């Protein structure tokens, strides 16, 4: 019997990002179909089968779907057919399954979207780099005393 992996999701006006949390996955298969069907299957460390099928809120461009396999998860960037914000991830209005959660690390509201943001498809820290060019490196940091001065050296 197959199990469902945990899935985290976030979006931009032109893309949906899915992160499948499955460490050391093998035999990974990802399929995107134009009408908004997303399929994922893989084998876990102990050979257990993981399958996932989602009917996404809107149509997608299969050629614009990219997958990057990491040690702990599989990152999927899915291009929307039409630019715009989806009300939810899935077409169904029912509450999503408990293994589908919002990825707050990648989340961005409509009014906060940066035009240059191709999010963490290349670099997970990209969303945190260079947010305010005028700020100093110390801004927002806790004050830590200089230990050399405190010891009298």
N, C-alpha and C positions, 0 to 999 in steps of 0.2 A: 504494500500500500504506500502511495506517495504522500509526502507532507508538503505543506506550504511554507516557503521561507518568509522571513520578515522582510517587508518592503517599505522603504522610506521614499516619499515623493515631494517634489517641489516643482514650480513652473516659472517660466518667463513668458512674455507675450508670444514668442515664436517656438518655444520648446517646453518639453516636460522632462524632468530628470527623475529617474527611478534608480534607487540604490537597493540591490538585493543583498541582504546580510547573510552570507553563506561562506564561512571561512574554508579555505583550501578546497574549493569546489572543483570537480572534474567533469568531463564530458558536457560542457556547457553549450546549450543551444538557445538562441534568442531569435524570435521571429516577429516581425512587424508587418501587419497587413493594412492596406489603405483605409478600410472602413473603421479603423481604430482598434483592431484586435492586436493584443500584445501577448505573446506566449514565451514562457521561459521553462527550461528543464535543465537539471544538473544532478550529479551524484555527490553526496556528502563524503566526508572523510572515511566513514565506516561503510560506504557503499549504499547508503540509504538513498532513495529516489525523492527528488524535490521537483514539484511541478507547479506552475502558476499560469493561469489564463485570465487576462483582464480585458474587458470591453471598455475602452477609454471613452471619455466624454465626447470627443470629436474625432474627425478624420485626421490621419497622419500621412507623412511622406515616407514610405519604407526606405527609399534610398538615403534619406536624411537621418536614419537611425544608426547611432554609433554605440558600440559596446567596448568597455575597457575592464579587463579582469584584474583585480587586485588580490592580495593575499587574504584579506578578510571579507571582501565584498565584490560585487559586480556592478559597475556603473553604466547605466543606459541613458543616452541622450536621445530623445525622440522628437523629431521635427514635426510641428503642427502643420496641417495643410493650409489653414488660414490663420494669420496672425491675430491674436486676441487672447484674452484671459478666460479660462474655463472656470465655471462656478465650482466644479469639483473634479476629481480625477476620473471617476467612473460614470458611465452613461446612466446607470441605475440610480434612482433617487433614494434607495435604501441606504441605511448606515453601512459603511464599508466593513469588511471582515476585520477582526482584531489584529491581524498580522499586517495590515496596511496602515501606515502612520505618516504624518507630516514630517518632513525633514527640516527642522527648524534651523539647522546650520546653513542650509541653502535657500531657505525661504526668502521671498522678496515680494512686497506688496506692489500693486500696479503703479502707484505714484512714486515708488522708490526705485523702479527699474532704471539702471544705468544703460545708456545706449551702447557702451563698449563692453558690456558684461556678457561674456560667453561662459560664465560661471565656472564651476569647478570641473568641467569636463576635462580640462588639462591639468589643473592644479587646485587641490582642495583648499589652499590658503588664499587663492586669488581674491575672494570676496573681502578679505580683511586687509589686503595690502593697498597702500596709497589712498585711503579713503579721504584724508584731509592733508593736502600737501603743506599747509602752513603750520601744522601742529608740531610741537617738539616731540622728541622720542620719549620724554619723561611724562608727557601729559596723560593723565588717567592712571598713572602708576602709583602704587602705594609708596609712601616715604619709607625708605630703609636707611638707617644710619650707616655711616662709613665705619666699618668695623676696625680698620687700621687706626683711625682717630680715637675711637672709643677705648682701644687698648693702650693708647699712648705711644704708639710706634711712630 
